[in-house]
Amino acid sequence: MSDGTRQLPPKKEVALALLEGSSMFVHLDPRRAGVMVPKRFLDKPQLVLQIGMNMFIPIPDLKVDDEGITCTLSFDRAPFWVRMPWSAIYALVGEDGRGMMWPNDIPPEVVAQMQNPPPQPGQKPAPAKKQRKLAAVADAPPSEGPAMSGPVAKSPEAAPVTEPEPAPESASADDREAEGEDADKSDKKEGPSAPAAHPQGGARKPKRELPPYLRVVK
């Protein structure tokens, strides 16, 4: 099977791997069948929810199975039991930006937004270039020269001619030998610098590595 048609890993496998960290962000289309979120989100093209097993506020009923993800989240400080089927989830991203995206499940509105991102706050749109209009110019008398539209450019003034500075005198052979001896003495005084000692830190517990197929999702 070629790389272009390589099958993406299952969403459940990616979710379980990302949940080894502190939390992950679930990108889903709340309009899909089986989604249970507050009613005000049901007509939105996308919804991002943060879940995790090691969050500051724990989610005791967080469950990941073959059907999808279910848990109780807080919306405006009110608890709500959420159901997110795998068919509605199109991206799973960890806090470090690594994750996975399933292109076939991305809503078309999100695809259009990714292709034409909106301008960043404070960024001014590029001003449209003004098209110059051509106007007919009447023939001028021969004595006045050709007519020109717009300001007339002045010819640059001639720059003053300066005398070239004399070249510095070259050092004699005796001077060069004296400089070489001084350089040799300075090199002998300065010995090779000792390598910097690395501080010995305490032994840290190795962290479980994420699967190699995860990549940074933008």
C-alpha positions as CSV (number, residue, x, y, z in Angstrom):
1,M,0.0,0.0,0.0
2,S,1.5,3.3,-1.0
3,D,2.1,6.2,1.4
4,G,-0.7,8.3,-0.3
5,T,-3.3,5.7,0.6
6,R,-1.8,4.6,4.0
7,Q,-4.6,3.9,6.5
8,L,-4.6,6.2,9.5
9,P,-4.5,4.7,13.0
10,P,-7.8,4.2,14.8
11,K,-9.2,7.1,16.7
12,K,-9.6,5.1,19.9
13,E,-5.9,4.2,19.8
14,V,-4.8,7.8,19.3
15,A,-7.1,9.0,22.1
16,L,-5.7,6.5,24.6
17,A,-2.2,7.5,23.7
18,L,-2.9,11.2,24.1
19,L,-4.7,10.6,27.4
20,E,-1.4,9.5,28.9
21,G,-0.6,13.2,29.1
22,S,-2.4,15.8,31.2
23,S,-5.2,16.4,28.7
24,M,-6.2,16.5,25.0
25,F,-8.5,18.5,22.8
26,V,-11.3,16.8,20.9
27,H,-12.4,18.4,17.7
28,L,-15.8,17.3,16.6
29,D,-18.8,18.2,14.4
30,P,-21.7,18.5,16.8
31,R,-24.2,18.2,14.0
32,R,-23.4,14.5,13.4
33,A,-25.8,11.8,14.6
34,G,-25.3,10.6,18.2
35,V,-23.7,13.7,19.5
36,M,-24.9,14.9,22.9
37,V,-23.8,18.4,23.8
38,P,-25.7,21.5,25.1
39,K,-28.3,22.6,22.5
40,R,-26.6,25.9,21.7
41,F,-23.7,24.0,20.1
42,L,-25.8,21.6,18.0
43,D,-25.9,23.9,14.9
44,K,-22.2,24.8,15.0
45,P,-19.9,23.3,12.3
46,Q,-17.2,22.6,14.9
47,L,-16.7,22.2,18.7
48,V,-13.5,21.7,20.7
49,L,-13.7,20.1,24.1
50,Q,-10.8,19.5,26.5
51,I,-10.8,16.3,28.4
52,G,-8.2,14.3,30.3
53,M,-7.5,11.8,33.1
54,N,-4.9,13.9,34.8
55,M,-6.5,17.3,34.8
56,F,-6.6,19.7,37.7
57,I,-10.3,19.1,37.9
58,P,-10.7,15.3,37.5
59,I,-13.4,13.7,35.3
60,P,-14.3,10.6,37.2
61,D,-16.7,9.2,34.5
62,L,-14.5,9.7,31.5
63,K,-14.9,6.6,29.3
64,V,-13.3,5.7,26.0
65,D,-14.7,2.6,24.2
66,D,-15.4,1.3,20.7
67,E,-18.4,3.7,20.3
68,G,-16.6,7.0,21.2
69,I,-16.0,9.2,24.2
70,T,-18.4,9.9,27.0
71,C,-17.9,12.1,30.1
72,T,-19.5,14.8,32.2
73,L,-18.1,18.3,31.5
74,S,-18.9,21.7,32.8
75,F,-20.5,24.3,30.6
76,D,-20.9,27.7,32.3
77,R,-20.3,26.0,35.6
78,A,-23.2,23.6,35.0
79,P,-22.5,19.8,34.5
80,F,-23.6,18.2,31.3
81,W,-23.1,14.6,30.2
82,V,-21.4,14.6,26.8
83,R,-21.3,11.8,24.2
84,M,-18.9,12.1,21.2
85,P,-19.1,9.3,18.7
86,W,-16.0,8.5,16.7
87,S,-17.9,9.4,13.5
88,A,-18.2,13.0,14.7
89,I,-14.6,13.4,15.8
90,Y,-12.2,14.6,13.1
91,A,-9.1,15.5,15.2
92,L,-7.4,14.7,18.5
93,V,-4.6,17.0,19.7
94,G,-2.5,16.9,22.8
95,E,-1.4,20.0,24.8
96,D,2.0,19.9,23.1
97,G,0.4,20.2,19.6
98,R,0.9,16.6,18.6
99,G,-2.0,14.6,17.5
100,M,-3.9,13.2,14.5
101,M,-6.4,14.5,12.0
102,W,-8.8,12.5,9.8
103,P,-9.4,14.5,6.6
104,N,-12.5,12.5,5.5
105,D,-14.4,13.6,8.6
106,I,-13.5,17.3,8.6
107,P,-16.6,19.5,8.1
108,P,-16.5,21.4,4.8
109,E,-16.8,24.7,6.7
110,V,-13.6,23.9,8.6
111,V,-11.9,22.9,5.3
112,A,-12.7,26.3,3.8
113,Q,-11.5,28.1,6.9
114,M,-8.2,26.1,6.8
115,Q,-7.7,27.0,3.1
116,N,-8.6,30.7,3.6
117,P,-7.6,31.6,7.2
118,P,-9.1,34.9,8.6
119,P,-6.7,37.8,9.2
120,Q,-5.1,37.9,12.6
121,P,-6.3,40.5,15.2
122,G,-4.5,43.8,14.6
123,Q,-3.4,42.8,11.1
124,K,-4.5,45.3,8.5
125,P,-5.6,44.0,5.1
126,A,-3.3,44.9,2.3
127,P,-4.5,48.1,0.6
128,A,-5.7,47.7,-3.0
129,K,-3.4,49.1,-5.6
130,K,-4.7,52.2,-7.3
131,Q,-4.8,51.9,-11.1
132,R,-3.3,54.9,-12.9
133,K,-5.5,56.6,-15.5
134,L,-4.0,57.7,-18.8
135,A,-5.0,61.2,-20.0
136,A,-4.4,62.7,-23.4
137,V,-1.8,65.5,-23.4
138,A,-1.8,68.3,-26.0
139,D,1.2,68.8,-28.2
140,A,3.5,71.5,-26.7
141,P,5.3,74.1,-28.9
142,P,8.7,72.9,-30.1
143,S,10.5,75.6,-28.1
144,E,9.0,74.4,-24.8
145,G,10.0,70.7,-25.2
146,P,7.8,67.7,-24.8
147,A,4.9,67.9,-22.3
148,M,5.0,65.7,-19.2
149,S,2.3,64.7,-16.7
150,G,3.1,64.7,-13.0
151,P,6.0,66.2,-11.2
152,V,9.3,66.7,-13.1
153,A,12.2,64.8,-11.7
154,K,15.3,66.9,-11.0
155,S,18.6,65.7,-12.2
156,P,20.9,64.7,-9.4
157,E,23.6,67.1,-8.5
158,A,27.2,66.2,-9.4
159,A,28.9,64.7,-6.4
160,P,32.2,66.5,-5.4
161,V,35.3,64.7,-6.4
162,T,37.5,63.8,-3.5
163,E,41.2,63.0,-3.5
164,P,42.0,59.4,-2.8
165,E,43.5,58.9,0.7
166,P,47.1,57.6,0.6
167,A,47.4,53.9,1.3
168,P,48.8,53.1,4.8
169,E,52.4,52.2,4.9
170,S,53.2,48.6,5.1
171,A,54.9,47.3,8.2
172,S,58.5,46.3,8.0
173,A,59.8,42.8,8.3
174,D,61.2,43.5,11.7
175,D,57.9,44.7,13.0
176,R,56.1,41.7,11.6
177,E,58.6,39.4,13.3
178,A,58.0,41.2,16.6
179,E,54.3,40.9,16.3
180,G,54.6,37.2,15.6
181,E,56.7,36.6,18.7
182,D,54.1,38.5,20.9
183,A,51.3,36.3,19.4
184,D,53.3,33.1,20.1
185,K,53.8,34.2,23.8
186,S,50.1,35.0,24.2
187,D,49.1,31.6,22.8
188,K,51.4,29.8,25.2
189,K,50.1,31.6,28.2
190,E,46.5,30.8,27.4
191,G,46.0,27.1,27.7
192,P,43.1,25.1,26.4
193,S,39.9,25.9,28.3
194,A,38.6,23.1,30.5
195,P,35.3,21.7,29.5
196,A,32.4,22.9,31.6
197,A,31.2,20.5,34.1
198,H,27.6,19.4,33.7
199,P,25.5,19.5,36.8
200,Q,24.5,16.1,38.0
201,G,20.8,16.1,38.3
202,G,18.7,13.6,40.2
203,A,17.4,10.6,38.4
204,R,14.1,11.3,36.7
205,K,11.4,8.8,35.9
206,P,11.3,8.1,32.2
207,K,8.1,9.4,30.5
208,R,6.2,7.1,28.2
209,E,6.8,8.1,24.6
210,L,3.8,8.8,22.3
211,P,3.4,6.7,19.2
212,P,5.6,7.8,16.3
213,Y,2.7,8.4,14.0
214,L,1.5,11.4,16.0
215,R,2.5,14.7,14.4
216,V,2.0,18.4,15.1
217,V,-1.5,19.5,14.1
218,K,-2.0,23.1,13.1
